[in-house]
């Protein structure tokens, strides 16, 4: 009897089918896990840029305070929005907090328009340029994140991955539905000339 003849019988066929299914399940699970990790990594790219943006805010406020001391309410609004962004725990909360911060910064830049000396200040202009650069990086990170979420969600929505996703409790990724970068803020933070 040859060593492989045992596989020809009914038990061998069943063992081969079970082996193929097991290998397929393992490969599918690993693909889902990698997709979930890519989504997580892409979100961390957004989080890093939001952190950088938040780090610029205190310097920007101090720069404006020297010229616009009577605008305390706007400074408070920007500070509260920045704090909310720092405390955000996921994409949904961060998107909402970022929208709030974008509006507050828009108000701050509107106030700055009333102070020509402030607009001419090298420190203020430098901070505006840095903020604009970070806004561009946020936009890129958001696109990268949304592409990864789309690919992951497509994977868990199609056969055979959907079966493993349900069994292993893989949940769909959350895309960034609202823009993390306001076009109106971008135009206000871009330095002319």
C-alpha positions in Angstrom: 0.0 0.0 0.0 1.4 3.4 -1.0 1.5 6.1 1.6 -1.0 8.4 -0.1 -3.7 5.7 -0.9 -5.5 6.5 2.4 -6.6 9.9 0.9 -8.5 8.3 -1.9 -11.2 6.8 0.3 -14.2 8.8 1.7 -12.3 9.8 4.8 -9.5 11.2 2.8 -11.8 13.3 0.6 -13.6 14.7 3.7 -10.2 15.5 5.3 -9.1 17.3 2.1 -12.3 19.3 1.9 -12.0 20.3 5.6 -8.4 21.2 5.1 -9.2 23.4 2.2 -12.1 25.1 4.1 -9.9 25.6 7.1 -7.1 27.2 5.1 -9.6 29.4 3.3 -11.1 30.5 6.6 -7.7 31.4 8.0 -6.7 33.3 4.8 -10.0 35.2 4.8 -9.7 36.1 8.5 -6.2 37.3 8.0 -7.3 39.5 5.1 -10.0 41.0 7.3 -7.6 41.6 10.1 -5.1 43.3 7.8 -7.9 45.5 6.4 -9.0 46.5 9.8 -5.3 47.4 10.7 -5.0 49.5 7.6 -8.1 51.5 8.6 -6.7 52.0 12.1 -3.3 53.1 10.7 -5.0 55.5 8.3 -7.0 57.0 11.1 -3.9 57.5 13.2 -2.5 59.6 10.3 -5.5 62.0 10.6 -5.1 62.0 14.4 -1.5 63.1 14.1 -2.3 66.0 11.8 -5.2 67.1 14.0 -2.8 67.1 16.9 -0.3 69.2 15.0 -3.1 71.6 14.1 -4.2 71.8 17.8 -0.6 72.5 18.8 -0.5 75.6 16.6 -3.7 77.1 18.1 -2.2 78.5 21.4 0.5 80.3 19.5 -2.0 81.7 17.1 -4.2 82.9 19.9 -1.3 84.5 21.7 -0.3 86.3 18.5 -3.8 87.6 18.0 -4.3 88.5 21.7 -1.5 91.1 21.5 -3.5 93.0 18.9 -7.1 92.2 19.7 -7.3 92.1 23.4 -11.0 92.9 23.4 -12.0 89.7 21.6 -12.0 87.3 24.6 -15.1 85.5 23.6 -13.6 84.3 20.3 -10.4 83.2 22.1 -12.6 81.2 24.6 -14.5 79.6 21.7 -11.3 78.6 19.9 -9.8 77.2 23.1 -13.0 75.1 23.9 -13.1 73.8 20.3 -9.4 72.8 20.5 -10.0 71.0 23.8 -13.0 69.1 22.4 -10.8 68.0 19.5 -8.1 66.8 21.8 -10.6 64.8 23.8 -12.3 63.2 20.8 -12.0 59.4 20.9 -12.8 58.3 17.4 -13.5 59.5 13.8 -17.1 60.6 14.5 -16.2 62.7 17.5 -13.0 64.1 15.9 -14.9 65.1 12.8 -17.5 67.0 14.8 -14.9 68.6 17.0 -12.8 69.6 14.0 -15.8 71.2 12.4 -16.4 73.2 15.5 -12.7 74.2 15.6 -12.8 75.2 11.9 -15.7 77.5 12.6 -14.0 79.1 15.6 -10.7 79.6 13.6 -12.8 81.2 10.9 -14.1 83.7 13.4 -10.6 84.3 14.7 -9.3 85.1 11.2 -12.3 87.3 10.6 -11.3 89.3 13.7 -7.7 89.4 12.5 -8.9 91.1 9.3 -9.8 94.1 11.4 -6.2 94.6 12.6 -3.8 95.5 9.7 -0.8 95.4 12.0 -1.6 91.9 13.0 -2.0 90.8 9.4 1.4 92.3 8.7 3.0 90.6 11.7 5.6 88.0 10.6 4.7 85.7 13.5 1.0 85.7 12.6 1.8 85.1 8.9 4.1 82.3 9.7 1.5 80.6 11.9 -1.1 81.0 9.1 1.2 79.4 6.7 1.9 76.5 9.1 -1.8 76.1 9.7 -2.5 76.0 6.0 0.2 73.3 5.5 -1.3 71.2 8.2 -4.7 71.6 6.7 -3.4 70.2 3.4 -1.9 67.2 5.3 -5.2 66.6 7.0 -6.9 66.6 3.6 -4.4 64.0 2.3 -4.7 61.9 5.4 -8.5 62.0 5.2 -8.4 60.8 1.6 -6.1 57.9 2.5 -8.3 57.0 5.5 -11.5 57.0 3.3 -9.9 54.9 0.7 -8.9 52.3 3.3 -12.4 52.3 4.9 -13.9 51.9 1.4 -11.7 48.9 0.6 -12.3 47.3 4.1 -16.1 47.9 3.9 -16.2 46.4 0.4 -14.2 43.4 1.6 -16.6 42.6 4.6 -19.6 43.1 2.3 -18.7 40.5 -0.3 -18.7 36.7 -0.2 -16.8 34.9 1.3 -15.4 37.6 3.5 -18.9 38.6 4.8 -19.3 35.2 6.3 -16.1 35.4 8.3 -16.8 39.0 9.2 -20.1 38.0 10.8 -18.6 35.0 12.5 -15.6 36.9 13.9 -17.6 40.1 14.6 -15.6 42.4 12.2 -17.6 45.7 12.0 -17.6 48.1 9.1 -15.3 51.0 9.2 -16.5 54.6 9.6 -15.7 56.9 6.8 -15.1 60.6 7.3 -18.4 61.8 5.9 -17.9 65.4 6.7 -14.9 67.2 5.6 -12.1 67.6 8.1 -10.9 70.6 6.2 -13.1 73.5 5.4 -12.5 75.2 2.1 -13.5 78.6 3.7 -10.8 78.2 6.4 -8.2 77.3 3.7 -8.9 80.4 1.8 -8.6 82.5 5.0 -5.4 80.8 6.1 -3.6 81.1 2.8 -1.2 84.0 2.6 -1.5 86.1 -0.6 1.5 86.9 -2.6 
